[in-house]
Amino acid sequence: MTHSENQIIEIIPSLLAGDASFDIESIPFSTLCIEVDERRIRFCIIRDESLECVWIEDYGFDKVLSSHEVFERLKRIFKGHLLWSSNSWLNVRIAINSHAFSLIPSLLFDEQGVEDYLKLAMGRPVTDDETVLWHEVPLVHAHNVFSVPTLWYDWIINHFSSSHISFYHITSPLIIGSLVSHAENEVLKIVSLYFEADHFTMIISDSNQLLFCNRFKFQHASELTYLVLFALNQLNITPDEVQLIYYGEIASDSELVVELARFIPNLSIGRGPTTLKYSRRCGDIPGHRYFGLFNTFLVSS
């Protein structure tokens, strides 16, 4: 296989679900949501007036890529895509999916200390090729400080110069979605787990109050269970007090779910946020897989 053939294969989406009625004329009245990490680039389109998701695309990579390799793929996807290439979106909201973040209570937040917050969280200084960003997380009275490769940041800012652009760390939409799930599930204490290839994000909330948010790498189901039970114990919460809801790259018959069910009696698979509506084709997509992407629209809505 030639190098050029490789490039063509790399930009074919692993999932595409779109409403045929969506066209360029709809773009100025819609929000483009983007989720980017070292393993995938995801997009969805929301019609703002109707709060309806009308398009989803998912580009997965078969290995972990460097920030420069992700950047090259991002540019190629946009170059070859009539919709994404538009500079006329009402809003563009980007969720950076990385381990480099720190949640700081708003009362303690100091804009001058953002690099120090990240240094403590990452165990290393912020490098010259990273741009540090932050935003306030609604509902939890905290600021989320995170970094984005400067290559990505500069290109996105320039490409969408006519749109209102917002950058978030992926934990912010996950937190918002988890807090909203209290009303949807009518329970007081919720453990939300968002799974990815080799790690997961755990959010623990009580009566719409955020108690805990962190990301963990793990290899085995027993390690996952230990981390969940340890976090609950530190908060003086017993497993039978909580509803555990799982999202992301996981199925209901997963070994991870079976292992968790041995210790936590109330488990359920998540769904997409009910605040949004979904076109027929998008409604057929398992909402739990794109929980972070969908909630990226809702962080500021």
ABEGO torsion letter per residue (X at the ends): XBAAAAAAAAABBABBBBBAABBAAAAAABBBBBBBBAABBBBBBBBAAAGBBABBBBBBBABBBBAAAAAAAAAAAAAABAAAABAABABBBBBBBBABBBBBBAAABBAAAAAAAAAAAAGBBBBAABBBBBBBBBGAGBBBBBBBBAAAAAAAAAAAAABBBBBBBAAAAAAAAAAAAAAAAGBABBBBBBBBAABBBBBBBBGGBBABBBBBBBABAAAAAAAAAAAAAAAGBBAAABBBBBBEBBBAABAAAAAAAAABABBBBBBBBAABBBBAAAAABBAAAAAAAAAAAAAAX
